[in-house]
Every structure is written in C-alpha cells, then in structure tokens.
Amino acid sequence: MLNSNSYLYLLIIFYTLPLFAFPQEKNVIAFDDLGFQFSIPHEWEGRETESAYILTSQTEQGFVSISTLPFTNITELKRQINGGIKKGNGFFLAPIDQIESINANRLQGKFSGLINFSPVIAYIIIVRGDQQQMVMIMAAVSKENYSNKYELLADEITESFTFFQPIMPSMIDEYKAMLNNAKLTFIESDDPSGSGVSTGYQTKTIIDLCREGYFNFYDFRSNGMTSAFSADDNKGAGQWNIIKDDNGEIVLQLMYYDGEIYEYNLEYINGKIFLDGDHYLKTTEGDFKYKPNCN
C-alpha cells in the first residue's frame, strides 16, 4: 500500500469489494458490512461514489469525504500521514501543523495541498472503531474559503459515528443492491454459418429492474418486430427478485403479472453481468442516455 516516500494511498469504500450503504432513519447512513454508521449534518446531502461517501451542500462551499484506511495501528498511521497523503495524480495533502492525538483512537489535523490539481485546505479526523475499523473524515474547501467551521463540521460528523460488529450481507443481498434500478442490455447478431459474416439479423433484449420491485422487458428484432410486455393495472410487466434455485444457484427471477415465471442463472464475473451465460451490459440512472425505464 505504501511507496518508498511513505505516502499514504487511500483504500476507500467500495474500491475492492461491492459494499453498500443502507439508509436507516432520516440522515443516518449505515455501512453494515464495515461496522459503522454516522449522521449527515443539516443542509448537507450524501451520495456514494466508487471512491468514497461524499457530502455536499447547496448553501456551503466545499465537500466532506468519508473513507476507510488499511491500518489498524493508529501510531503507525500517524507516522505515515506526517509524510503527506497522496492518491494518484493531482491529489496531495501535507499537514500544516502537528497532527494531534486526541486519544488512543483519534487523530486530527489541518492539511494543505491539491485535490484534482486545485489548491485546498482540508481538516482531517481519523477515528478507529471497536472492531479496528479505521475511518477518515475529510472536510475540504478552496484555500480562500476555509474557516474553522470546517473543523466543526468534521467534528460533528465524527461525533455521530457508532461502531459495531460488521454484518456481512448475503450474496443475494449484494446482487439485489447491485441490480436495483439497473438496465440490463443484451445484443446478439445472427451468424448462422459461423463464417463471421452476419446476415444483418439482430436481437436486442432489455430488462429494466426498477427500485420499487417491478420490471420492464423489451425484445427488439431487426425484422421490424418489437415486443414489450406490460400490464394494464400495475407498474411494469411484473415483479423481479434474486433467489437461490433448487440447485443452490443464484438466479434472476422475473414473475409476470399473467402468472408466467422466467429464471436466469445470474453470474458476476470480472465486473460483468451474465444471464444464462450471455453478457448483459449494466447501466444505471447515472448513465442518462441508458438509464432504466422506471417511470
């Protein structure tokens, strides 16, 4: 994790494993599989990214990031961050003053440097939980906008933390979270001779898995036939679920309102979704052009 210059490379939430945040009561976010939860301050909003949990505000400058660190020894961690924190190009922070050890489980200090090549000042608090979880809370803003309110903001979030024994989600729960509100798209071109020359006939299958539990299914064919399943009195074509079949395999189950049930063997290999061995491209509402139809 560390290079010869003793810079700390951040190991952040969701980077190596598909971990998910679950909202509890209003403004409380829990990471059950990491064993902690915290509260989002008033007038701030949170969102998950691939690199951290980020808080922003419509009324305040800057942002707060919450991430985990690959350390259990807080003394060793303090020694490392005294040399600065670096994460890729354009991200480097060095301590302005001496890093304070508030107690055996908490460090804090003010840092100056670059984030995305922009000059910032960041107030960082690192806290260790009962199960040796190491979490970094960083409140950062441009140099000209920094004030001690960002120290108070970081402290407020830190004080809201509760640590507990991690609860590992089942694989079914992980798949449900992964596919919730996702569009799955499969495209197949026909080459009956195996010559590598297509006849031009193409099938495109789209499955929209909506947050409220219903799905839409579309089957487009290049001969002009387009079929979409729908129901008059219900949203979508039916209900979707992730279950284990009689053989213990994980499957995507589509239960149509007319009583038909289809099941697809579900696999997640090298970051790709496969249904019955076919690769389906997964997109979400963040991919505006390709977001699921869940109106």
C-alpha positions in Angstrom: 0.0 0.0 0.0 2.9 2.4 0.7 5.6 3.6 -1.6 9.2 4.5 -0.8 8.2 8.1 0.0 5.9 6.8 2.8 2.9 8.5 1.2 -0.4 7.0 2.3 -2.5 5.6 -0.5 -6.2 5.7 0.5 -8.1 2.4 0.5 -11.6 3.7 0.2 -15.1 2.4 0.5 -16.3 0.2 -2.5 -12.8 0.1 -4.1 -12.1 -3.6 -3.7 -15.4 -5.1 -2.7 -19.1 -4.4 -3.7 -20.0 -2.8 -0.3 -23.2 -0.8 0.0 -24.6 1.9 2.3 -28.1 1.5 3.7 -30.1 4.4 5.0 -31.6 3.9 8.4 -33.6 6.7 10.0 -33.5 10.1 8.3 -30.0 11.4 7.6 -28.3 8.3 9.2 -26.2 6.2 6.8 -25.0 2.7 7.9 -22.3 0.5 6.4 -23.3 -2.8 7.9 -20.5 -4.7 6.3 -17.9 -2.3 7.6 -19.5 -2.0 11.0 -20.3 1.7 11.4 -22.9 4.3 10.9 -23.0 8.1 11.0 -25.3 11.1 10.6 -25.4 13.6 7.8 -25.5 17.2 9.1 -28.4 19.5 8.4 -28.2 21.2 5.0 -25.8 18.6 3.7 -26.6 15.7 1.3 -24.7 12.4 0.8 -24.0 10.2 -2.2 -22.0 7.1 -2.9 -19.2 7.1 -5.4 -16.6 4.5 -6.4 -14.1 6.2 -4.2 -15.8 7.4 -1.1 -19.0 8.6 0.5 -19.3 12.3 -0.4 -21.3 15.0 1.3 -22.1 18.3 -0.4 -24.3 21.3 0.4 -26.3 23.7 -1.7 -25.5 26.5 0.8 -21.9 25.8 1.8 -18.7 25.6 -0.2 -16.5 22.5 -0.3 -17.3 18.9 0.5 -16.7 16.1 3.0 -15.4 12.6 2.1 -15.7 9.6 4.3 -13.4 6.7 3.6 -11.7 3.7 5.2 -8.0 3.2 5.6 -5.9 -0.1 5.5 -4.5 0.3 9.0 -5.3 -0.9 12.5 -2.3 0.6 14.3 -3.0 4.3 14.8 0.5 5.1 15.8 1.9 3.7 12.5 -0.9 5.6 10.7 0.2 8.9 12.3 3.8 8.3 11.3 2.7 7.7 7.7 0.4 10.7 7.3 3.1 13.0 8.7 4.7 12.4 5.4 1.6 13.5 3.5 -1.4 11.9 1.8 -1.3 11.1 -1.9 -3.8 9.4 -4.1 -2.9 9.4 -7.8 -2.1 12.5 -9.9 -3.4 15.8 -8.7 -4.1 14.7 -5.1 -1.6 15.5 -2.4 -2.1 16.9 1.1 0.6 17.7 3.7 0.0 18.6 7.3 0.1 22.3 8.1 0.6 21.9 11.9 1.4 19.0 14.1 -1.1 16.2 13.9 -2.9 15.9 17.2 -3.5 12.6 19.0 -6.8 13.3 20.9 -6.8 9.8 22.4 -5.8 6.2 21.6 -8.4 6.1 18.8 -8.4 9.5 17.3 -6.1 11.7 15.2 -6.8 15.1 13.7 -5.1 18.0 11.9 -5.2 20.6 9.2 -3.7 19.8 5.8 -2.9 21.9 2.7 -2.3 20.8 -0.9 -4.1 19.8 -4.1 -7.3 17.9 -4.8 -7.9 17.5 -8.5 -5.0 19.9 -9.0 -6.9 22.7 -7.2 -5.4 24.3 -4.1 -7.4 23.4 -0.9 -7.2 23.3 2.8 -8.7 20.2 4.5 -9.4 19.3 8.1 -9.0 15.6 8.6 -10.1 13.4 11.5 -9.2 9.8 11.7 -11.0 7.6 14.1 -10.6 3.9 15.0 -13.7 1.8 15.9 -14.1 -1.1 18.4 -13.5 -3.7 15.7 -10.3 -1.9 14.4 -12.2 -0.1 11.6 -10.1 3.0 10.6 -12.2 5.8 9.1 -11.1 9.1 7.7 -13.4 12.2 7.7 -12.1 15.0 5.5 -13.8 18.4 5.2 -12.1 20.3 2.3 -12.6 23.6 0.6 -10.6 26.1 -1.5 -8.0 28.0 0.4 -9.8 31.3 0.2 -13.0 29.9 1.6 -11.5 27.9 4.5 -12.6 28.7 8.1 -12.8 26.8 11.4 -16.4 25.9 10.6 -15.0 23.0 8.5 -13.2 21.8 11.6 -16.5 21.9 13.5 -18.2 20.1 10.6 -15.7 17.3 10.6 -16.0 17.0 14.3 -19.8 16.9 14.2 -19.8 14.0 11.7 -17.1 12.2 13.7 -19.1 12.5 17.0 -22.1 11.0 15.3 -20.2 7.8 14.4 -21.3 4.5 16.0 -19.2 1.4 15.5 -20.4 -2.2 15.8 -19.5 -5.8 14.7 -19.6 -5.9 10.9 -22.6 -7.7 9.4 -21.7 -9.3 6.1 -24.5 -9.3 3.6 -25.6 -12.4 1.9 -24.6 -12.8 -1.8 -28.3 -12.5 -2.6 -28.4 -9.1 -0.8 -25.3 -8.0 -2.7 -26.8 -8.9 -6.1 -30.1 -7.1 -5.2 -28.2 -4.0 -4.3 -26.1 -4.2 -7.4 -29.0 -4.6 -9.8 -31.5 -2.3 -8.1 -32.7 0.3 -10.6 -30.4 -1.0 -13.4 -30.9 -1.6 -17.1 -29.6 -4.8 -18.5 -29.0 -4.9 -22.2 -28.1 -7.9 -24.4 -27.3 -7.5 -28.2 -26.9 -10.5 -30.5 -26.1 -10.5 -34.2 -27.1 -13.6 -36.2 -24.3 -15.6 -38.0 -25.8 -19.0 -38.7 -22.9 -20.2 -40.8 -20.2 -19.3 -38.2 -18.3 -17.6 -41.0 -18.0 -14.3 -39.2 -20.3 -12.7 -41.8 -23.6 -11.6 -40.2 -26.9 -11.9 -42.1 -27.9 -8.5 -40.6 -30.5 -10.0 -38.3 -30.1 -8.7 -34.8 -31.9 -9.2 -31.5 -31.7 -6.7 -28.6 -33.1 -7.6 -25.2 -33.5 -5.0 -22.5 -34.6 -5.7 -18.9 -35.2 -2.7 -16.6 -35.1 -3.7 -12.9 -36.8 -0.9 -11.0 -36.3 0.2 -7.4 -39.9 -0.4 -6.5 -39.6 -4.1 -7.3 -41.2 -4.2 -10.8 -39.5 -4.7 -14.1 -39.9 -3.9 -17.8 -38.9 -6.3 -20.6 -38.3 -5.4 -24.2 -37.3 -7.6 -27.1 -36.4 -5.8 -30.3 -35.7 -7.6 -33.6 -34.2 -6.1 -36.8 -37.1 -7.5 -38.9 -39.3 -4.8 -37.5 -41.0 -6.8 -34.8 -40.8 -5.2 -31.4 -42.4 -6.8 -28.4 -42.7 -5.3 -24.9 -44.6 -6.9 -22.0 -46.9 -4.7 -19.9 -49.8 -4.9 -17.6 -52.8 -2.5 -17.5 -53.3 -2.0 -13.8 -49.7 -2.5 -12.5 -46.4 -0.8 -13.0 -44.1 -2.7 -15.4 -44.5 -6.2 -16.7 -44.2 -7.9 -13.3 -42.1 -8.3 -10.2 -38.3 -9.2 -10.1 -36.3 -10.9 -7.4 -33.0 -12.6 -6.8 -33.3 -16.1 -5.3 -31.5 -19.4 -5.0 -33.0 -22.2 -7.1 -33.3 -25.8 -6.0 -29.7 -26.4 -7.0 -28.4 -23.6 -4.9 -27.6 -21.4 -7.9 -28.4 -17.7 -7.7 -31.0 -16.7 -10.3 -32.7 -13.6 -11.5 -36.5 -14.3 -11.3 -39.0 -12.4 -13.4 -42.6 -13.0 -12.3 -45.0 -11.7 -14.9 -48.4 -10.4 -13.8 -50.1 -13.1 -16.1 -48.5 -15.8 -14.0 -45.5 -16.7 -16.1 -42.2 -17.0 -14.3 -38.8 -16.9 -16.0 -35.5 -17.6 -14.3 -32.0 -16.7 -15.5 -28.8 -18.1 -14.0 -27.0 -15.0 -12.6 -23.2 -14.6 -12.6 -20.9 -11.7 -11.9 -17.5 -12.3 -13.5 -14.7 -9.7 -13.8 -17.1 -6.9 -13.2 -19.6 -8.1 -15.8 -23.2 -9.4 -15.5 -24.1 -12.7 -17.2 -27.6 -14.2 -17.5 -27.7 -17.8 -18.7 -24.1 -17.3 -19.9 -24.9 -14.2 -22.0 -23.2 -11.0 -21.2 -25.6 -8.2 -20.4 -24.4 -4.6 -20.2 -25.4 -3.0 -16.9 -26.2 0.7 -16.8 -27.9 2.9 -14.2 -29.8 6.1 -13.8 -26.4 7.9 -13.7 -26.0 6.9 -17.3 -28.7 9.3 -18.5 -29.0 8.0 -22.1 -29.1 4.4 -20.9 -30.9 4.7 -17.6 -33.7 2.2 -16.8 -37.3 3.0 -17.8 -38.8 3.1 -14.3 -41.3 5.9 -14.6 
